[in-house]
């Protein structure tokens, strides 16, 4: 990475490299000539590519555990997409209460991931704080509420997944052990309280001030094949411009391209261009499928008729947290311990595809497996690489409209624009070297 | 004080080379088996620490750091003595590092009464690589030191023996 052009900039870059959780590196460069935006480049370093190599030759049953380690924030998403791809390859289906458990643990991950982003990383932008720590001093109640919600999400993952980080109970075909009903019942009180608080949070985020930016994205998300269900763990891939394909159609629909300025591949809709995945896209394409409580909260927050402003994604995340609590309680209500914790399988030569809605958007896995049950090839397309082109386009548009701002202010606004996407700690990057060059 | 909860937390990612340092220290400490000391491993984002140490009186956290020193060099920082050094803090726009988790806990009055942070200098974080020998050795040294600090009568307890309330942040 080249040295920053500002004194503060250089310092920040160094500090980032000091961070122990080095799970990605990145940089953004905006080059302006006079009033004109000449170039916007987002450069990211993408670990999933290394995992693809690591997976080759491993037993197919290891994929959920190995890929879970790509990301400390969204291991359940990696586990779910990899399990589904393997199950597709093996010709088995995980249904009924096993699928419900899969959805339940995923609710925990949405809660945990969205709350970390919403309260600690994104909210400070809108309230004018340097960090969540600085914000905590003045908005202690809000931060405490966020930590309580996050903890409830943690507990959910722990009870279904065996432990809170990198759950060990998930396997191809289902789980090693299905929880007893009473174990899930024990979570109820906390979940109900947090659901109430999540409603308050939707209202709170609705009151923030948002910069103007509306873009005509091609929105891409899953749509559950279960009528009336908001997409989390599975479904068909749909878009606002007419895409409607099964997970196996991912490659025929989207392509990844190398761009010179980034080691990550840029995804686009074939012969069309950038698209947007994540909370905004999910919400726009599925908002009629929210629970009544979440739909009402969205309407009250002013996004009931839709939302295309990426800065308002914080409101959408708050609505999704509320939905996740509501959905978790619904799943627990209907839970009956299944007779077997998993569907058994036999290896065979096949290719399988799996897609799920990670908190940040679509997460696609594709595996080729052999008769001995070994992985021949692996492909993982994380949400942040799919959104990379849209992030650059957002930046280009935002900078063009705010070119008169001083460099520091512009840099901060660019960071905020990137943060709208909650770029994954390890699926993508730490954005440190933020440069604005004026020629 | 002997009934107080004493906890060691190792943080890291086992698949990313030297980043496993904290986890190795936790495993080494388990081998040593100091009486009454809980050992936990965290692989995710460090905000979970604040929950992990709830109710603990004395806590030691070990994590990999990259402060420009030699791999295996160990930094020992007492959180009660003030903010963690800036060099340990991430300034990322997304991630929260260990130092940020500690400072967040301080802002919310949720620091344990006694908190020590061991930073193990690390340099290689590539996926699928093994931790360097110097880092592995450092993890063992940290485990041995932590066993002493967390033991009854150890440094972490000593300052607290006569105190009936925790010191302010």
Boltz contact constraints between the chains, C-beta under 6 A:
constraints:
  - contact:
      token1: [A, 12]
      token2: [B, 91]
      max_distance: 6.0
  - contact:
      token1: [A, 15]
      token2: [B, 91]
      max_distance: 6.0
  - contact:
      token1: [A, 16]
      token2: [B, 91]
      max_distance: 6.0
  - contact:
      token1: [A, 16]
      token2: [B, 92]
      max_distance: 6.0
  - contact:
      token1: [A, 18]
      token2: [B, 66]
      max_distance: 6.0
  - contact:
      token1: [A, 18]
      token2: [B, 67]
      max_distance: 6.0
  - contact:
      token1: [A, 18]
      token2: [B, 87]
      max_distance: 6.0
  - contact:
      token1: [A, 19]
      token2: [B, 90]
      max_distance: 6.0
  - contact:
      token1: [A, 19]
      token2: [B, 97]
      max_distance: 6.0
  - contact:
      token1: [A, 20]
      token2: [B, 63]
      max_distance: 6.0
  - contact:
      token1: [A, 20]
      token2: [B, 64]
      max_distance: 6.0
  - contact:
      token1: [A, 20]
      token2: [B, 65]
      max_distance: 6.0
  - contact:
      token1: [A, 21]
      token2: [B, 95]
      max_distance: 6.0
  - contact:
      token1: [A, 22]
      token2: [B, 125]
      max_distance: 6.0
  - contact:
      token1: [A, 47]
      token2: [B, 127]
      max_distance: 6.0
  - contact:
      token1: [A, 50]
      token2: [B, 127]
      max_distance: 6.0
  - contact:
      token1: [A, 54]
      token2: [B, 128]
      max_distance: 6.0
  - contact:
      token1: [A, 69]
      token2: [B, 15]
      max_distance: 6.0
  - contact:
      token1: [A, 72]
      token2: [B, 43]
      max_distance: 6.0
  - contact:
      token1: [A, 72]
      token2: [B, 44]
      max_distance: 6.0
  - contact:
      token1: [A, 72]
      token2: [B, 45]
      max_distance: 6.0
  - contact:
      token1: [A, 73]
      token2: [B, 45]
      max_distance: 6.0
  - contact:
      token1: [A, 133]
      token2: [B, 103]
      max_distance: 6.0
  - contact:
      token1: [A, 133]
      token2: [B, 104]
      max_distance: 6.0
  - contact:
      token1: [A, 133]
      token2: [B, 107]
      max_distance: 6.0
  - contact:
      token1: [A, 136]
      token2: [B, 104]
      max_distance: 6.0
  - contact:
      token1: [A, 136]
      token2: [B, 107]
      max_distance: 6.0
  - contact:
      token1: [A, 136]
      token2: [B, 108]
      max_distance: 6.0
  - contact:
      token1: [A, 137]
      token2: [B, 107]
      max_distance: 6.0
  - contact:
      token1: [A, 151]
      token2: [B, 51]
      max_distance: 6.0
  - contact:
      token1: [A, 165]
      token2: [B, 43]
      max_distance: 6.0
  - contact:
      token1: [A, 165]
      token2: [B, 44]
      max_distance: 6.0
  - contact:
      token1: [A, 166]
      token2: [B, 43]
      max_distance: 6.0
  - contact:
      token1: [A, 415]
      token2: [B, 93]
      max_distance: 6.0
  - contact:
      token1: [A, 419]
      token2: [B, 93]
      max_distance: 6.0
  - contact:
      token1: [A, 423]
      token2: [B, 94]
      max_distance: 6.0
  - contact:
      token1: [A, 425]
      token2: [B, 94]
      max_distance: 6.0
  - contact:
      token1: [A, 425]
      token2: [B, 95]
      max_distance: 6.0
  - contact:
      token1: [A, 430]
      token2: [B, 92]
      max_distance: 6.0
  - contact:
      token1: [A, 430]
      token2: [B, 95]
      max_distance: 6.0
  - contact:
      token1: [A, 431]
      token2: [B, 93]
      max_distance: 6.0
